[in-house]
Amino acid sequence: MKIVFAGTPEFAAVALQALHQAGFEIPLVLTQPDRPAGRGMHLQPSAVKQYAVAHNIPVAQPLSLRMDSKDPQLAAEAKEAHERLLATEYDAMVVAAYGLILPRSTLDIKPCINIHGSLLPRWRGAAPIHRAIEAGDAETGVTIMQMEEGLDTGPMLLIERLPIGPHDTTGLLHDKLAAMGAAMCVKVMQKMEQGIIEAVPQPEAGVTYAAKISKEEAALDFTASAQEIGRKIRAFNPFPGAHAVVNGVTIKLWQAEVLDADSSAPAGQVLAADAQHGIVVACGSGALRLTELQKPGGKRLPAAEFIKGFPLDSLRFD
């Protein structure tokens, strides 16, 4: 079975590797154009492109797949990509975190299978892992579905569940779901190759949407509950990094523990900042013990190390 693969970040690269190592022929990989990254802002290939190049798999990097784009350059690139797909011999396309919308013209060529990091129909959209943690969901998972023009609305081919642990960050959960999704995709494609796969429509109830994460929403409001703030810290680790301002300095907060104790102190007040108690901050209800922090230009540090270079006694997070 020949598979065209479309994906961009590490989540997708894990699936590409699994399909390739399972023996599926990959005649073409679609991925987003190289982007500036790092301190020098040099152009960097996506994780998917790096794997493809390392294994001599042809790569295409169109800016768009929409041939009806009003931008002549985008329309021309989309047409070229479309013609290349038509000229490529393949049985199905697998899509994982590609980052471009697949138009009807692409979907109509061959079946398109998507790896989505949530229990559909919950958390359709761009940031399902972040939103599941932020919302306090007890579990998440991966859905393999057949793509259609709607946003993650297609019929399901396979769904598997995974509990969300109390210390899971988006980074940790991402890695678990990437491995799960890769194994599931191999299983689905093997069944498709044998002609024994069945698609099940998504339930009509329980639809939610996972909006793209913005840097602005990572600013913490300590008038919220400790539970809510703790979830945000985990959800925004590693990107964009939850942060708050203390003594005029923006501090990133990477790890925290939720405490049951309430305090009459104003929200954001530092209740303790020492080796014995750690950094404890009052919230709208409850309190947080901050366990990993980072000041501008510095490294992530455990709380005990952080306060050696940034005393927090009697200060307040705004």
Backbone torsions as a table, in degrees:
resi	resn	phi	psi	omega
1	MET	NA	132.9	-178.2
2	LYS	-104.2	131.0	-173.8
3	ILE	-125.6	125.5	166.5
4	VAL	-85.0	132.9	-177.1
5	PHE	-113.1	133.4	177.8
6	ALA	-125.5	117.3	-180.0
7	GLY	-172.2	169.4	-176.1
8	THR	-131.8	-60.7	-172.1
9	PRO	-84.4	-172.3	-176.8
10	GLU	-59.3	-37.3	177.9
11	PHE	-53.1	-43.0	-179.9
12	ALA	-75.2	-36.9	-178.3
13	ALA	-62.0	-34.3	177.6
14	VAL	-62.4	-41.1	179.0
15	ALA	-68.9	-41.9	178.2
16	LEU	-58.9	-45.0	179.3
17	GLN	-61.2	-43.0	-178.6
18	ALA	-63.3	-44.2	179.8
19	LEU	-64.7	-42.9	-179.1
20	HIS	-64.0	-45.2	-178.3
21	GLN	-71.7	-22.0	177.1
22	ALA	-77.8	-4.8	175.1
23	GLY	100.8	3.0	177.5
24	PHE	-73.8	138.6	177.3
25	GLU	-80.3	130.4	-179.2
26	ILE	-114.1	94.2	-176.8
27	PRO	-76.9	-16.5	-177.6
28	LEU	-160.3	141.1	173.6
29	VAL	-119.5	131.9	171.9
30	LEU	-105.0	132.7	177.9
31	THR	-150.3	164.3	-177.6
32	GLN	-73.2	156.8	179.5
33	PRO	-58.9	155.1	176.8
34	ASP	-56.7	141.9	-177.4
35	ARG	-122.4	150.2	173.8
36	PRO	-64.4	138.1	-179.9
37	ALA	-155.6	161.1	178.2
38	GLY	80.9	175.8	-177.0
39	ARG	-62.4	-35.4	179.8
40	GLY	-84.2	-5.2	-179.5
41	MET	52.1	40.8	175.9
42	HIS	-81.7	152.5	179.2
43	LEU	-64.1	130.1	-179.1
44	GLN	-123.9	133.9	176.0
45	PRO	-71.9	153.5	177.1
46	SER	-67.3	163.5	177.5
47	ALA	-60.1	-36.4	179.3
48	VAL	-66.2	-44.2	179.1
49	LYS	-63.0	-40.1	-179.9
50	GLN	-59.7	-43.0	178.9
51	TYR	-66.4	-44.1	-177.9
52	ALA	-61.7	-46.4	-179.0
53	VAL	-62.7	-41.5	-178.9
54	ALA	-64.1	-21.7	-177.8
55	HIS	-117.1	20.4	173.4
56	ASN	58.0	38.0	176.3
57	ILE	-97.1	127.9	-179.9
58	PRO	-58.0	142.0	-175.9
59	VAL	-126.8	138.5	170.4
60	ALA	-124.4	142.1	-175.7
61	GLN	-132.3	62.0	180.0
62	PRO	-69.6	149.6	175.8
63	LEU	-76.1	-21.5	-179.1
64	SER	-155.7	156.8	172.8
65	LEU	-112.9	5.5	-176.0
66	ARG	-93.6	105.9	-179.2
67	MET	-72.0	-14.0	178.6
68	ASP	-92.3	11.8	179.1
69	SER	-59.5	142.4	177.9
70	LYS	-76.4	-15.4	175.9
71	ASP	-83.0	117.1	-176.4
72	PRO	-57.8	-38.5	-179.4
73	GLN	-66.8	-44.0	179.4
74	LEU	-64.9	-41.4	179.1
75	ALA	-62.8	-39.7	180.0
76	ALA	-66.7	-42.0	178.6
77	GLU	-65.1	-39.8	179.3
78	ALA	-63.9	-41.8	179.3
79	LYS	-63.6	-41.9	178.8
80	GLU	-62.9	-42.5	179.0
81	ALA	-65.3	-40.3	179.0
82	HIS	-62.2	-44.3	-180.0
83	GLU	-65.5	-34.9	178.8
84	ARG	-68.2	-38.9	176.7
85	LEU	-63.0	-42.6	179.3
86	LEU	-63.2	-31.5	-178.7
87	ALA	-85.2	-8.4	-178.7
88	THR	-93.0	132.8	176.8
89	GLU	-84.8	112.6	178.2
90	TYR	-153.2	161.9	-176.0
91	ASP	-103.4	-28.1	-179.1
92	ALA	-160.3	158.5	173.5
93	MET	-112.1	134.2	173.7
94	VAL	-107.3	129.6	-176.3
95	VAL	-120.6	130.8	178.1
96	ALA	-144.6	111.4	175.9
97	ALA	48.8	46.8	-178.1
98	TYR	-70.2	-44.6	179.0
99	GLY	96.3	-5.6	174.4
100	LEU	-118.3	145.7	177.2
101	ILE	-76.1	132.2	175.7
102	LEU	-89.3	115.2	-180.0
103	PRO	-75.0	170.9	179.6
104	ARG	-56.9	-36.5	-178.6
105	SER	-60.6	-33.0	177.5
106	THR	-79.8	-44.0	-178.3
107	LEU	-61.8	-28.1	-176.1
108	ASP	-80.9	-13.1	-176.8
109	ILE	-69.8	-56.0	-180.0
110	LYS	-145.3	163.6	176.0
111	PRO	-56.1	138.0	179.5
112	CYS	-116.6	122.9	-175.8
113	ILE	-111.4	132.5	-176.4
114	ASN	-115.4	140.2	172.7
115	ILE	-101.7	114.1	-175.8
116	HIS	-120.3	131.1	-174.4
117	GLY	-84.7	55.5	173.5
118	SER	-160.5	172.8	175.6
119	LEU	-93.4	85.9	-177.3
120	LEU	-59.8	143.9	14.7
121	PRO	-89.0	6.9	176.9
122	ARG	-74.5	135.1	177.3
123	TRP	62.2	53.8	163.7
124	ARG	-68.1	148.1	174.0
125	GLY	115.6	-161.5	-162.3
126	ALA	-80.2	-30.4	-170.5
127	ALA	-130.5	58.7	-174.4
128	PRO	-67.0	-33.0	-178.3
129	ILE	-70.4	-48.4	177.6
130	HIS	-55.7	-48.8	-172.6
131	ARG	-68.9	-33.3	178.3
132	ALA	-64.1	-43.0	178.0
133	ILE	-67.5	-46.4	-177.8
134	GLU	-59.3	-37.1	-177.8
135	ALA	-79.6	-10.4	-179.3
136	GLY	81.6	24.1	179.1
137	ASP	-61.1	142.5	179.2
138	ALA	-79.1	-22.8	-178.2
139	GLU	-149.8	161.3	173.3
140	THR	-142.1	-156.0	179.9
141	GLY	164.3	-160.8	179.6
142	VAL	-130.8	137.9	173.3
143	THR	-117.8	127.2	170.3
144	ILE	-97.4	123.2	-174.9
145	MET	-135.7	161.2	174.3
146	GLN	-88.5	128.3	-172.6
147	MET	-79.1	146.7	170.1
148	GLU	-139.2	-175.9	-172.4
149	GLU	-69.5	-26.4	178.7
150	GLY	-67.9	161.3	-179.3
151	LEU	-75.3	101.3	177.8
152	ASP	54.7	40.4	-176.2
153	THR	-103.7	-4.6	-171.2
154	GLY	-68.3	163.1	179.2
155	PRO	-64.7	147.8	-174.0
156	MET	-90.6	138.6	178.0
157	LEU	-104.0	-29.9	179.4
158	LEU	-163.1	140.2	177.4
159	ILE	-139.2	134.2	177.7
160	GLU	-134.1	148.5	-171.8
161	ARG	-109.0	154.9	179.5
162	LEU	-146.6	126.2	177.6
163	PRO	-67.3	147.8	174.8
164	ILE	-96.9	115.2	-178.6
165	GLY	-75.0	160.0	-177.3
166	PRO	-65.2	-18.4	-180.0
167	HIS	-112.0	6.3	-179.9
168	ASP	-67.2	128.4	170.1
169	THR	-99.4	171.4	175.0
170	THR	-60.0	-38.0	179.5
171	GLY	-61.9	-46.7	-179.6
172	LEU	-66.5	-44.6	-178.3
173	LEU	-67.1	-36.1	177.0
174	HIS	-55.2	-47.5	-176.8
175	ASP	-65.4	-39.9	178.6
176	LYS	-63.9	-45.3	-177.2
177	LEU	-71.3	-33.4	177.7
178	ALA	-61.3	-45.7	179.0
179	ALA	-65.9	-42.1	178.6
180	MET	-62.6	-47.8	-178.3
181	GLY	-63.2	-37.8	179.1
182	ALA	-62.9	-46.2	179.9
183	ALA	-65.5	-39.5	179.1
184	MET	-64.7	-40.3	-178.6
185	CYS	-64.4	-41.7	176.8
186	VAL	-59.1	-43.9	179.9
187	LYS	-61.1	-44.9	-179.2
188	VAL	-64.5	-44.0	-177.9
189	MET	-67.9	-33.2	175.8
190	GLN	-66.3	-40.3	177.4
191	LYS	-67.8	-37.8	178.4
192	MET	-64.0	-39.8	179.5
193	GLU	-61.9	-33.9	-179.8
194	GLN	-87.5	-6.7	178.8
195	GLY	74.0	28.8	-176.1
196	ILE	-120.2	19.5	-179.3
197	ILE	-92.8	143.3	179.5
198	GLU	-124.9	133.6	178.7
199	ALA	-95.2	135.4	-179.3
200	VAL	-118.1	128.0	179.5
201	PRO	-60.0	146.8	176.3
202	GLN	-68.7	147.7	174.5
203	PRO	-61.0	147.4	178.0
204	GLU	-77.7	-26.4	-179.2
205	ALA	-89.8	152.4	173.6
206	GLY	86.9	18.6	-179.8
207	VAL	-75.6	127.5	170.7
208	THR	-135.5	161.2	-176.2
209	TYR	-121.6	133.5	-178.5
210	ALA	-100.1	91.7	-178.4
211	ALA	-63.9	150.9	177.3
212	LYS	-57.7	142.2	-178.6
213	ILE	-76.9	133.2	174.9
214	SER	-109.7	150.9	178.9
215	LYS	-63.1	-32.2	-176.3
216	GLU	-62.6	-36.4	-175.9
217	GLU	-76.9	-5.3	178.2
218	ALA	-82.8	-3.9	174.2
219	ALA	-74.6	122.4	-173.7
220	LEU	-83.9	144.8	174.7
221	ASP	-115.1	108.4	-174.1
222	PHE	-76.0	-0.6	171.8
223	THR	-76.7	-12.5	174.3
224	ALA	-74.3	171.8	-179.8
225	SER	-72.9	156.4	177.4
226	ALA	-60.1	-36.6	178.3
227	GLN	-60.8	-47.0	-178.0
228	GLU	-65.1	-43.8	-179.2
229	ILE	-66.4	-40.8	178.3
230	GLY	-60.1	-40.0	178.3
231	ARG	-66.0	-39.6	178.8
232	LYS	-63.2	-41.3	179.3
233	ILE	-60.0	-42.8	178.9
234	ARG	-70.7	-38.0	-177.9
235	ALA	-67.6	-33.7	-175.8
236	PHE	-97.6	18.9	175.0
237	ASN	-111.8	111.5	23.1
238	PRO	-100.5	-9.6	-178.6
239	PHE	-132.1	137.9	-0.7
240	PRO	-89.6	1.9	-178.5
241	GLY	90.5	110.4	177.9
242	ALA	-64.1	144.7	-178.1
243	HIS	-147.8	160.1	175.7
244	ALA	-148.6	161.9	-177.8
245	VAL	-104.2	131.0	175.9
246	VAL	-134.6	125.1	-178.9
247	ASN	54.7	36.0	177.2
248	GLY	82.2	0.9	-178.3
249	VAL	-112.3	132.3	178.0
250	THR	-81.9	118.9	-178.4
251	ILE	-110.7	131.7	174.0
252	LYS	-87.6	137.6	-178.5
253	LEU	-114.8	116.9	-172.0
254	TRP	-103.8	-30.3	-179.6
255	GLN	-143.0	146.2	178.6
256	ALA	-156.7	157.5	175.6
257	GLU	-117.9	136.4	179.0
258	VAL	-84.1	128.8	178.1
259	LEU	-108.8	146.3	-179.6
260	ASP	-77.3	-24.9	-172.3
261	ALA	-62.6	133.1	173.6
262	ASP	-96.7	162.6	-179.9
263	SER	-144.7	150.6	175.7
264	SER	-83.3	-2.9	179.6
265	ALA	-67.8	151.9	178.5
266	PRO	-63.9	150.2	-179.7
267	ALA	-57.1	133.5	-179.5
268	GLY	95.3	-11.2	-178.8
269	GLN	-69.0	133.9	175.3
270	VAL	-77.0	116.7	-177.3
271	LEU	-88.7	-28.7	178.4
272	ALA	-155.8	145.9	177.0
273	ALA	-154.0	75.4	-178.6
274	ASP	-149.7	172.3	-175.7
275	ALA	-64.6	-29.4	-177.1
276	GLN	-76.2	-46.6	-174.4
277	HIS	-100.8	-14.6	-172.6
278	GLY	76.7	-159.0	179.7
279	ILE	-104.2	108.5	-177.8
280	VAL	-110.3	129.3	-175.2
281	VAL	-124.7	133.5	177.5
282	ALA	-72.1	142.3	177.4
283	CYS	-120.5	-179.8	177.9
284	GLY	-57.5	-38.1	168.4
285	SER	-144.8	136.4	-175.7
286	GLY	77.3	-170.7	-179.9
287	ALA	-146.5	160.4	178.7
288	LEU	-118.2	138.4	167.4
289	ARG	-101.0	111.6	179.9
290	LEU	-79.1	127.1	-174.1
291	THR	-114.3	-16.7	176.5
292	GLU	-145.9	125.5	-174.7
293	LEU	-136.3	167.8	-179.5
294	GLN	-151.9	127.1	175.4
295	LYS	-94.7	162.6	-177.6
296	PRO	-55.5	130.2	178.9
297	GLY	78.3	-2.1	-178.3
298	GLY	-103.7	-176.5	178.2
299	LYS	-97.7	161.7	170.4
300	ARG	-65.1	131.7	-177.3
301	LEU	-133.9	146.7	169.4
302	PRO	-61.3	155.0	-174.9
303	ALA	-55.0	-43.4	-177.4
304	ALA	-60.8	-36.0	178.0
305	GLU	-77.8	-37.5	-177.4
306	PHE	-60.3	-43.8	-175.1
307	ILE	-72.5	-14.0	175.1
308	LYS	-66.4	-34.4	-179.7
309	GLY	-105.6	-4.0	-178.7
310	PHE	-149.2	80.1	-178.6
311	PRO	-59.8	139.8	-177.0
312	LEU	-120.3	7.5	-179.1
313	ASP	-54.8	128.7	173.7
314	SER	64.8	13.4	179.2
315	LEU	-94.6	175.9	-176.5
316	ARG	-139.8	137.1	175.4
317	PHE	-86.3	128.3	178.6
318	ASP	-107.7	NA	NA
